[in-house]
Amino acid sequence: MKLNKNFLVHTTGDDTVVVPTSDAGFSGVVKGNETLGAILDLLSKDTTEENIIESMLKVYDAPREIIERDVKTALRRLKEIGAIDE
């Protein structure tokens, strides 16, 4: 899976914003935190959910269950708006 080319990501400090282009089929802005920014950064290249979880475990000092839940939630929401190509 990979971030759809019709979505742009902008990160400022701890805030991340996902903005669709006119070709995205979604209108609105998705606001997120540093964790979403890290997930989106990993989605800049073709990857898997498991690779994202493993990468997040290396960066964040949190239990695997929490990281898995957060990654799954973020990916589900991004898929719902068409921001991820599988």
PyRosetta script that sets phi, psi and omega in degrees:
from pyrosetta import init, pose_from_sequence

init()
pose = pose_from_sequence("MKLNKNFLVHTTGDDTVVVPTSDAGFSGVVKGNETLGAILDLLSKDTTEENIIESMLKVYDAPREIIERDVKTALRRLKEIGAIDE")
pose.set_psi(1, 156.3)
pose.set_omega(1, -175.8)
pose.set_phi(2, -156.2)
pose.set_psi(2, 153.5)
pose.set_omega(2, 177.4)
pose.set_phi(3, -63.5)
pose.set_psi(3, 132.0)
pose.set_omega(3, 178.7)
pose.set_phi(4, -63.4)
pose.set_psi(4, 136.4)
pose.set_omega(4, -176.7)
pose.set_phi(5, -64.2)
pose.set_psi(5, -13.8)
pose.set_omega(5, 179.9)
pose.set_phi(6, -88.7)
pose.set_psi(6, 11.7)
pose.set_omega(6, 177.0)
pose.set_phi(7, -125.1)
pose.set_psi(7, 133.6)
pose.set_omega(7, 179.8)
pose.set_phi(8, -108.7)
pose.set_psi(8, 144.7)
pose.set_omega(8, -179.0)
pose.set_phi(9, -117.5)
pose.set_psi(9, 133.9)
pose.set_omega(9, 176.5)
pose.set_phi(10, -131.2)
pose.set_psi(10, 126.8)
pose.set_omega(10, 179.5)
pose.set_phi(11, -119.3)
pose.set_psi(11, 130.3)
pose.set_omega(11, 175.8)
pose.set_phi(12, -131.8)
pose.set_psi(12, 114.2)
pose.set_omega(12, -177.6)
pose.set_phi(13, 61.3)
pose.set_psi(13, -123.4)
pose.set_omega(13, 179.9)
pose.set_phi(14, -94.6)
pose.set_psi(14, 0.0)
pose.set_omega(14, -176.9)
pose.set_phi(15, -101.8)
pose.set_psi(15, 137.3)
pose.set_omega(15, 177.4)
pose.set_phi(16, -124.4)
pose.set_psi(16, 138.5)
pose.set_omega(16, 179.2)
pose.set_phi(17, -127.2)
pose.set_psi(17, 133.8)
pose.set_omega(17, 175.8)
pose.set_phi(18, -110.9)
pose.set_psi(18, 123.4)
pose.set_omega(18, -175.9)
pose.set_phi(19, -122.2)
pose.set_psi(19, 128.9)
pose.set_omega(19, 178.2)
pose.set_phi(20, -81.4)
pose.set_psi(20, 150.0)
pose.set_omega(20, 170.5)
pose.set_phi(21, -83.2)
pose.set_psi(21, 176.8)
pose.set_omega(21, -178.7)
pose.set_phi(22, -65.8)
pose.set_psi(22, -18.1)
pose.set_omega(22, -179.5)
pose.set_phi(23, -92.5)
pose.set_psi(23, 3.7)
pose.set_omega(23, -171.9)
pose.set_phi(24, -75.5)
pose.set_psi(24, -28.6)
pose.set_omega(24, -175.7)
pose.set_phi(25, 80.7)
pose.set_psi(25, 10.2)
pose.set_omega(25, 177.6)
pose.set_phi(26, -137.2)
pose.set_psi(26, 135.1)
pose.set_omega(26, 175.8)
pose.set_phi(27, -121.1)
pose.set_psi(27, 128.2)
pose.set_omega(27, -177.9)
pose.set_phi(28, 147.0)
pose.set_psi(28, -179.3)
pose.set_omega(28, 179.2)
pose.set_phi(29, -129.4)
pose.set_psi(29, 136.5)
pose.set_omega(29, 177.1)
pose.set_phi(30, -104.9)
pose.set_psi(30, 121.0)
pose.set_omega(30, 178.4)
pose.set_phi(31, -104.8)
pose.set_psi(31, 140.2)
pose.set_omega(31, -179.7)
pose.set_phi(32, -148.6)
pose.set_psi(32, -178.3)
pose.set_omega(32, -177.8)
pose.set_phi(33, -104.0)
pose.set_psi(33, -167.4)
pose.set_omega(33, -178.8)
pose.set_phi(34, -60.6)
pose.set_psi(34, -35.7)
pose.set_omega(34, -179.9)
pose.set_phi(35, -64.4)
pose.set_psi(35, -45.4)
pose.set_omega(35, 176.8)
pose.set_phi(36, -61.1)
pose.set_psi(36, -39.8)
pose.set_omega(36, 177.9)
pose.set_phi(37, -59.4)
pose.set_psi(37, -41.5)
pose.set_omega(37, 178.7)
pose.set_phi(38, -65.6)
pose.set_psi(38, -41.2)
pose.set_omega(38, 178.6)
pose.set_phi(39, -63.8)
pose.set_psi(39, -45.4)
pose.set_omega(39, 179.7)
pose.set_phi(40, -64.1)
pose.set_psi(40, -36.3)
pose.set_omega(40, 176.9)
pose.set_phi(41, -61.4)
pose.set_psi(41, -42.8)
pose.set_omega(41, 178.7)
pose.set_phi(42, -66.8)
pose.set_psi(42, -28.4)
pose.set_omega(42, 178.8)
pose.set_phi(43, -79.6)
pose.set_psi(43, -0.8)
pose.set_omega(43, 177.7)
pose.set_phi(44, -69.2)
pose.set_psi(44, -19.8)
pose.set_omega(44, 175.1)
pose.set_phi(45, -122.1)
pose.set_psi(45, 157.0)
pose.set_omega(45, 178.2)
pose.set_phi(46, -59.6)
pose.set_psi(46, 128.2)
pose.set_omega(46, -176.4)
pose.set_phi(47, -150.4)
pose.set_psi(47, -178.8)
pose.set_omega(47, 177.2)
pose.set_phi(48, -122.7)
pose.set_psi(48, 164.3)
pose.set_omega(48, 176.7)
pose.set_phi(49, -59.0)
pose.set_psi(49, -42.3)
pose.set_omega(49, -179.4)
pose.set_phi(50, -63.5)
pose.set_psi(50, -39.9)
pose.set_omega(50, 177.9)
pose.set_phi(51, -63.9)
pose.set_psi(51, -38.2)
pose.set_omega(51, 178.1)
pose.set_phi(52, -64.6)
pose.set_psi(52, -45.6)
pose.set_omega(52, 179.4)
pose.set_phi(53, -60.5)
pose.set_psi(53, -46.6)
pose.set_omega(53, -179.2)
pose.set_phi(54, -62.6)
pose.set_psi(54, -40.6)
pose.set_omega(54, 178.3)
pose.set_phi(55, -65.0)
pose.set_psi(55, -41.1)
pose.set_omega(55, 179.8)
pose.set_phi(56, -66.3)
pose.set_psi(56, -35.5)
pose.set_omega(56, 178.3)
pose.set_phi(57, -62.9)
pose.set_psi(57, -31.2)
pose.set_omega(57, 179.7)
pose.set_phi(58, -73.8)
pose.set_psi(58, -26.0)
pose.set_omega(58, -175.5)
pose.set_phi(59, -96.2)
pose.set_psi(59, -40.8)
pose.set_omega(59, -173.2)
pose.set_phi(60, -106.8)
pose.set_psi(60, 137.5)
pose.set_omega(60, 178.0)
pose.set_phi(61, -89.5)
pose.set_psi(61, 80.3)
pose.set_omega(61, -178.7)
pose.set_phi(62, -144.4)
pose.set_psi(62, 154.0)
pose.set_omega(62, 177.7)
pose.set_phi(63, -61.8)
pose.set_psi(63, 146.9)
pose.set_omega(63, -179.6)
pose.set_phi(64, -53.1)
pose.set_psi(64, -40.8)
pose.set_omega(64, -177.6)
pose.set_phi(65, -60.0)
pose.set_psi(65, -40.0)
pose.set_omega(65, -179.5)
pose.set_phi(66, -67.9)
pose.set_psi(66, -45.6)
pose.set_omega(66, -179.7)
pose.set_phi(67, -64.3)
pose.set_psi(67, -44.1)
pose.set_omega(67, 177.9)
pose.set_phi(68, -59.1)
pose.set_psi(68, -45.1)
pose.set_omega(68, -179.7)
pose.set_phi(69, -61.3)
pose.set_psi(69, -47.0)
pose.set_omega(69, -178.4)
pose.set_phi(70, -64.6)
pose.set_psi(70, -42.0)
pose.set_omega(70, 179.4)
pose.set_phi(71, -65.1)
pose.set_psi(71, -46.2)
pose.set_omega(71, 179.8)
pose.set_phi(72, -60.8)
pose.set_psi(72, -41.7)
pose.set_omega(72, 179.0)
pose.set_phi(73, -63.5)
pose.set_psi(73, -47.2)
pose.set_omega(73, -179.6)
pose.set_phi(74, -62.1)
pose.set_psi(74, -45.6)
pose.set_omega(74, -179.2)
pose.set_phi(75, -64.8)
pose.set_psi(75, -40.5)
pose.set_omega(75, 178.5)
pose.set_phi(76, -60.4)
pose.set_psi(76, -45.4)
pose.set_omega(76, -179.0)
pose.set_phi(77, -67.6)
pose.set_psi(77, -38.9)
pose.set_omega(77, 177.4)
pose.set_phi(78, -66.3)
pose.set_psi(78, -37.1)
pose.set_omega(78, 177.1)
pose.set_phi(79, -65.9)
pose.set_psi(79, -38.6)
pose.set_omega(79, -178.8)
pose.set_phi(80, -59.2)
pose.set_psi(80, -32.6)
pose.set_omega(80, -179.0)
pose.set_phi(81, -96.7)
pose.set_psi(81, 2.3)
pose.set_omega(81, 178.2)
pose.set_phi(82, 81.4)
pose.set_psi(82, 19.2)
pose.set_omega(82, -176.7)
pose.set_phi(83, -83.7)
pose.set_psi(83, -5.5)
pose.set_omega(83, -179.2)
pose.set_phi(84, -122.4)
pose.set_psi(84, 131.4)
pose.set_omega(84, 171.8)
pose.set_phi(85, -96.7)
pose.set_psi(85, 131.9)
pose.set_omega(85, 179.8)
pose.set_phi(86, -103.7)
pose.dump_pdb("model.pdb")
